Amino acid sequence: MRRPRGTRDLFGEELARIRHVERVILDIFRRYGYQEVETPVFESLELFTKKSGSSIVDQIYAFKDKSGRELALRPELTAPVVRLYNEHLRSSPKPLKLFYLGHCFRYERPQIGRGRYRQFLQAGCEIIGSSRPEADAEVVALTAEIVEELGIKKCELRLGNVRLLREVLKRAGVSETEQDPIMRAIDSRDEIRLQAELDRWGIEEEDKKLLKSLISLRGGEKVLEDVRELIQGLPEATKALEKTKSIIDRLKWFGVHKFSIDFGISRGLEYYTDFVFELYSGGIQLGGGGRYDNLIELLGGEPCPAVGVGLGVDRIADALERHGVETPEDRLDCMVLPTTDEIIGEALRIAGELRRAGFSADVDLMGRSLSKGLSYANSRKAKFAVVVGPRDLKVGKVTIRKMKSGEQERVDRKRLTEFLSLG
Ligand code: AMP
């Protein structure tokens, strides 16, 4: 029997890397003042089709339960968090700052080398209730801080605003609710597909040209000035451009200066209304987010602005490996090695004391000889071996061996934990 296509078994260094990424991300969410939420792994299918339409069902693990309810394994976590907010937290003081970590499931063509799995781990956060640019800037700043703290140097942060594209489409006669297929075509960066969509909607040459110019303009902050000229006559787009500028100002005050502007970002999931951003490394998208001011209302709540980010933990861990970033190993502090079977009891007592004092400690469970025990301690990357022998014990001592240097010292049995804390 083999595991299902697109899934992974995780162990060893790969799992240690994922756990390290989780720890750093969760720690940063807490440092920025977010509270954790957890939602079910499966939800009503409707939660995900409401905005994206039934075409999304092809990419979702959707099923009927034994009572005929239409359910889905969650493909993402923003809609579930919004549902949770609408059900439990709508009257909490604003803004609400929530974070999550959980598995998501998508029925996509797996591409292991590009980090596309059918089950993957997403971490993310949402700021609910603030429409101010500080909120947008904060989610970008914490995203930048995560990659910086993880030590991923070759990363690209791209900022955009879907309002500009949406306003051009509106002027061209495509209403907001009809825009999704075109936005998805833009997201695919496939020119032929985009041309076909634009032709299908009979968009005038002038607007087609404008859209294509907006999509292709990328680079530093100067792009904002180029864009301003392009969108003259579209007041809502101009307002969105101003807001993007304010977000960028705040982002710099947060200490983030490395980013590029890209108005071709349209994001695959269509609930974004304004500011959007994506994080890339080696051509692979590690995360993305933006502002979604309509979703809360669409899912049955009172109108409420919100902005958030979703990060692919597996992809970030893969990026760490590609960049050769060392992750802290789960090292064993002590391996306790009794030299004879008669004193196994004392070895177990010592291991217990060490564990209660907060050390990670293991006892040889195979009855190995001392020399074999030491090479086992080596293979387990233990920092110290605590050798427990009858002669030492008689005089109230144990021997501590520093595994790296091979240095040994006899110490008082009673002062063992104290000695190791210093060592
Ligand atoms: P999205 O909800 O599509 O914006 O995805 C947010 C993040 O989740 C992406 O930036 C990826 O890092 C990650 N992600 C999305 N789909 C997959 C997948 N099939 N396998 C692994 N990670 C994924």
Boltz pocket constraint, residues with backbone or C-beta under 6 A from the ligand:
constraints:
  - pocket:
      binder: B
      contacts: [[A, 75], [A, 76], [A, 106], [A, 108], [A, 115], [A, 116], [A, 117], [A, 118], [A, 119], [A, 120], [A, 121], [A, 122], [A, 268], [A, 269], [A, 279], [A, 285], [A, 286], [A, 287], [A, 288], [A, 289], [A, 310], [A, 311], [A, 312], [A, 313], [A, 314], [A, 315]]
      max_distance: 6.0
